[in-house]
Amino acid sequence: MKLTFIRKTRLSGDTNCPSLYRTDRGTFVVQGWRVTDPEALAQLDIPAHETIVEVPQDVLAEMAKHQ
């Protein structure tokens, strides 16, 4: 899978997180903050091979421009 960097949030400072990438498969890869809040996790059914991440609105707004 080839990744093309699209945007990182202005909240990321010197790191690259959260970030958004386009793949050569017609999908997106999101790098974000791992969700560990028990209340949030209790609302979801997450299989062992999956995880959820939190990303700021500005990163998702950029994704809408690239569809």
C-alpha atoms as an extended CHARMM CRD file, in Angstrom:
* protein
*
        67  EXT
         1         1  MET       CA              0.0000000000        0.0000000000        0.0000000000  PROA      1               0.0000000000
         2         2  LYS       CA              1.3950000000        3.4010000000       -0.9720000000  PROA      2               0.0000000000
         3         3  LEU       CA              0.5260000000        6.3210000000        1.3130000000  PROA      3               0.0000000000
         4         4  THR       CA              0.3530000000        9.9630000000        0.2570000000  PROA      4               0.0000000000
         5         5  PHE       CA              0.3830000000       12.5230000000        3.0720000000  PROA      5               0.0000000000
         6         6  ILE       CA             -2.5600000000       14.9270000000        2.9410000000  PROA      6               0.0000000000
         7         7  ARG       CA             -2.6260000000       16.8520000000        6.1860000000  PROA      7               0.0000000000
         8         8  LYS       CA             -1.7380000000       16.8910000000        9.8460000000  PROA      8               0.0000000000
         9         9  THR       CA             -3.7580000000       18.8750000000       12.3480000000  PROA      9               0.0000000000
        10        10  ARG       CA             -2.5180000000       22.2550000000       13.4570000000  PROA      10              0.0000000000
        11        11  LEU       CA             -2.8530000000       20.8600000000       17.0100000000  PROA      11              0.0000000000
        12        12  SER       CA             -0.0220000000       18.3850000000       16.4120000000  PROA      12              0.0000000000
        13        13  GLY       CA              2.9070000000       20.7220000000       17.0620000000  PROA      13              0.0000000000
        14        14  ASP       CA              6.1720000000       18.9710000000       16.1950000000  PROA      14              0.0000000000
        15        15  THR       CA              4.6270000000       15.5080000000       15.8030000000  PROA      15              0.0000000000
        16        16  ASN       CA              2.7000000000       14.1070000000       12.8470000000  PROA      16              0.0000000000
        17        17  CYS       CA             -0.3440000000       13.1150000000       14.8080000000  PROA      17              0.0000000000
        18        18  PRO       CA             -3.1880000000       13.2220000000       14.0020000000  PROA      18              0.0000000000
        19        19  SER       CA             -2.5920000000       12.9490000000       10.2760000000  PROA      19              0.0000000000
        20        20  LEU       CA             -4.4560000000       11.8950000000        7.1730000000  PROA      20              0.0000000000
        21        21  TYR       CA             -3.0920000000        9.9000000000        4.2360000000  PROA      21              0.0000000000
        22        22  ARG       CA             -4.6070000000        8.7720000000        0.9250000000  PROA      22              0.0000000000
        23        23  THR       CA             -3.7930000000        5.2360000000       -0.2310000000  PROA      23              0.0000000000
        24        24  ASP       CA             -3.3680000000        3.8440000000       -3.7040000000  PROA      24              0.0000000000
        25        25  ARG       CA             -6.3850000000        1.6220000000       -2.9290000000  PROA      25              0.0000000000
        26        26  GLY       CA             -8.9320000000        4.4540000000       -2.9610000000  PROA      26              0.0000000000
        27        27  THR       CA             -9.0340000000        4.5870000000        0.8450000000  PROA      27              0.0000000000
        28        28  PHE       CA             -7.6800000000        6.8070000000        3.6080000000  PROA      28              0.0000000000
        29        29  VAL       CA             -5.4230000000        6.0170000000        6.5540000000  PROA      29              0.0000000000
        30        30  VAL       CA             -5.9050000000        8.0550000000        9.7190000000  PROA      30              0.0000000000
        31        31  GLN       CA             -3.2250000000        8.4100000000       12.3690000000  PROA      31              0.0000000000
        32        32  GLY       CA             -4.8260000000        9.6050000000       15.5810000000  PROA      32              0.0000000000
        33        33  TRP       CA             -4.9410000000        9.5480000000       19.3400000000  PROA      33              0.0000000000
        34        34  ARG       CA             -5.8270000000        6.0930000000       20.6870000000  PROA      34              0.0000000000
        35        35  VAL       CA             -9.1920000000        6.1740000000       22.4610000000  PROA      35              0.0000000000
        36        36  THR       CA             -8.8390000000        4.7190000000       25.9590000000  PROA      36              0.0000000000
        37        37  ASP       CA            -11.8510000000        6.3190000000       27.6380000000  PROA      37              0.0000000000
        38        38  PRO       CA            -13.8370000000        3.4280000000       29.1950000000  PROA      38              0.0000000000
        39        39  GLU       CA            -17.1850000000        5.1870000000       28.6960000000  PROA      39              0.0000000000
        40        40  ALA       CA            -16.5510000000        5.6870000000       24.9720000000  PROA      40              0.0000000000
        41        41  LEU       CA            -15.2330000000        2.1470000000       24.4830000000  PROA      41              0.0000000000
        42        42  ALA       CA            -18.2520000000        0.6640000000       26.2640000000  PROA      42              0.0000000000
        43        43  GLN       CA            -20.4970000000        2.1500000000       23.5750000000  PROA      43              0.0000000000
        44        44  LEU       CA            -18.7440000000        0.2390000000       20.7790000000  PROA      44              0.0000000000
        45        45  ASP       CA            -18.2460000000       -3.3730000000       19.7670000000  PROA      45              0.0000000000
        46        46  ILE       CA            -14.5790000000       -3.4020000000       18.7020000000  PROA      46              0.0000000000
        47        47  PRO       CA            -13.0940000000       -6.7020000000       17.5160000000  PROA      47              0.0000000000
        48        48  ALA       CA             -9.6110000000       -7.5990000000       18.7780000000  PROA      48              0.0000000000
        49        49  HSD       CA             -8.0590000000       -6.8690000000       15.3610000000  PROA      49              0.0000000000
        50        50  GLU       CA             -9.4220000000       -3.2860000000       15.2870000000  PROA      50              0.0000000000
        51        51  THR       CA             -8.9240000000       -0.0900000000       17.2570000000  PROA      51              0.0000000000
        52        52  ILE       CA            -10.4300000000        3.3700000000       17.2510000000  PROA      52              0.0000000000
        53        53  VAL       CA             -8.6630000000        6.6970000000       17.1070000000  PROA      53              0.0000000000
        54        54  GLU       CA             -9.7570000000       10.2550000000       17.6930000000  PROA      54              0.0000000000
        55        55  VAL       CA             -8.9620000000       12.9830000000       15.1690000000  PROA      55              0.0000000000
        56        56  PRO       CA             -9.7150000000       16.7090000000       15.1170000000  PROA      56              0.0000000000
        57        57  GLN       CA            -12.3820000000       18.1340000000       12.8420000000  PROA      57              0.0000000000
        58        58  ASP       CA             -9.8530000000       19.9960000000       10.6670000000  PROA      58              0.0000000000
        59        59  VAL       CA             -8.3000000000       16.7090000000        9.5190000000  PROA      59              0.0000000000
        60        60  LEU       CA            -11.6650000000       15.2560000000        8.4930000000  PROA      60              0.0000000000
        61        61  ALA       CA            -12.6480000000       18.4830000000        6.7330000000  PROA      61              0.0000000000
        62        62  GLU       CA             -9.5160000000       18.1170000000        4.6150000000  PROA      62              0.0000000000
        63        63  MET       CA            -10.5290000000       14.5510000000        3.7210000000  PROA      63              0.0000000000
        64        64  ALA       CA            -13.8310000000       15.8300000000        2.3380000000  PROA      64              0.0000000000
        65        65  LYS       CA            -11.8900000000       18.0590000000       -0.0750000000  PROA      65              0.0000000000
        66        66  HSD       CA             -9.9320000000       15.0770000000       -1.4530000000  PROA      66              0.0000000000
        67        67  GLN       CA            -12.7980000000       12.7510000000       -2.3440000000  PROA      67              0.0000000000
